[in-house]
Amino acid sequence: MTKELPMEDFNFDKEAEKICRWGAARASVIVVTPLLGTVALMANEVYMIMRLADMRGEKLEEGAITGLLGALGASFVGQTLFTLIPFAPVQIPLAVAVTYGVGKAANAWLKAGRPEDIAQFKEIFDEARDEGMSKFKDFSHMNCKDTPLGDESKKFKFAAEPIFDKIKNKADTAANKVESTWNDARQWLQPLQGKSSLWFSAQRWEAISHGGFIIPYDEVRIKLAASLENSDFVLNSFNYFDPKQIEVGVEHSKHGKIKMFLSIEEFTINTKKAYIRLRVDDFAVLDNDFAQLIIETMGTKLIMAIVNAIFNETLVDKEDFSCNYYDSLLEVHFTKLIQNSKIVKISFMEKNILNFVEFVALVPTLTGLLVKSTFKK
């Protein structure tokens, strides 16, 4: 028989921390599950607060919980609204951080004897939310994330919209701040709305999260031909040759038709560097200066076409690449171009898309170029 510990030996703070982490971990699952959504996220917070109260032998009414959440103010409302953005790298950290902050603030309030002046616990929420943001990866990988704290399908008397209204009315200047926050979210999402201006479609995001996606040769061919329009070259062909090589055929106004075979040895785009290394196979031109010209021209034009195809946008439209060609190897560096591009300048919470996605390889396949990726959740 297990001997029960006396209540004075029960560590409330330690047990409360477990509940807060459980709620935060569960939030990381709820927020990206289409059938659950924001109402379930709110329900998760309610269950977490109820469990914290039950641990101390207290029963809370829904009004008390609403009052507690209302006292957390505009930052709670705005950041909860941001979890509606269908973008996992934004949703998960925010959902985890906000839920953890709510739990820590609720525990402090309960520990203090549930005083009427709830606003004093907003600072605890802010500090705990920041801590949750820094630890969201650890929390989102906890085993308890798959176990609900309560019945997430239950329809509470307050749904998401009414509770936001109550909170906005109660928090000082919350309405204006929430409106500003939501407008910021819409502005950040603007380049992602409408297929013509999408950097990544929903299908492409799904493919990126599973390791990569295919750019059809026709898509690259069109962009590459367009990039050569104002040069002395005309694109004749751009095709798959074998699992390691692509075939590129061009025609020069003076030197006639030229064909080369390129092997892609390295390809990287991330926040710190962007470059491609190509091996030039089966290509011979007697004029060495012209050989240098065509290889560097094709290398820069090709990378422009590929990068613009990856982001479905004219992201790179300059030619001031750093090129180095030696012993059949061509390196094209375009780090500064990427770092100065709008894909990096448009940020959210001081982060941009490349803080979440890294492209690590480019592989010829029968149907197109496979862009391999790692997706940082």
C-alpha positions, 0 to 999 in steps of 0.5 A: 500500500502506498503511504500518503504524504501529508499535505504540508509535504505536497509541493504545489508549485512543482505540481502547478508547473507540471500542469502549466507545461501540460497545457502549453504542450497540448496547445502546440497540438490544438493550434495546428489541428484543423478540427480543433481550432481557437475555441479548443485552445481557449477550452484548453486554457480553461481546463488548465486553470480548473486543474490548478484550482482543483489542485488547491481544493478550489472550484472556479466559476466561468465568470472568475476565469473570464475575469482572470483572462480579461485582466491579462489585457491586450497582449493576451487578446492580440496574441491569441488572435495571431494563433488564427494565422494558418502558419505553423511557425507562428501558431505553435510558439504563440499558442505554447507561450500564451498558454504557459503564461496564462497558467503561471498567472492563474497559479500566482492568482490562486496562490495569492488567495484570488484577490479582486485586483487581478490586473497585478498578475499581468506582469507574471503573464508577460514574463511567463509568456516570454519564458514559454516562447523561449522554451516552446520547442521543449514544451511542444515535444513533451509526451503529454501533448497528445493527452487533452486536459479535458473534453475539448469538444465541450461547448462552453457558454462563452465561445471565442468571440464573446470572450474576446469582447469581454476582455477588450472591454475590460483591458485598458486601451485593449480595443485599439491595441487589438485592432492594431495587432490584427491589422499588423497580422493582415499586413504581414499576411498580405504577400501570402494572399492570392495565388498570384502573389503566394510565396508558398501555397498551402500544398507547397508548405505541406511539401516543405514540411515533409522535406521538399517539393518539385519545381517542374522543368517548364517553370524553370525554363520559362523563367530562365528564357525570360532572364536571357531576353536582354542578353546575347543568348537564347535558351534552346533547352533545359532538361533532365539528363540523369539523376545528377545532371541537367542539360542546358542548351543555348544559342549565341548570336556569334558562336552559335549553338552551345550545350552544357551538362551541369551537376548540382553539387551544393545548394543552400538558402538560409538566413546566413548564406545563399549559394550554389555550386555547379560542376560543368561537364562535357563543355568545351569552347576554344575561347577561354574568355568566352567560356568564362562568360557563358558559364558565369552568365548561365550560372547567374541566370539559372540561379535567378530562375530557380530562386524566383521559381522557389518563391513564386515571385520575382525575388532576385532581379539583379546580376551582381552575384559573386561568381568563382569558376575554376577547374570545371566548378562554378560557385555562385554566391547570392547571400546579400541579394537574399538578405536584402530581398523582401522575403527577409525584410517582411518579418513577424515577431522579428523573424522572417520566413527563412528563420523557419525554412532552410533549403539545403539541396537541389536534385534533378528528377525526371519531372523537375528539380527537387528542392530539399528543405528543412522546416523548423517548427 
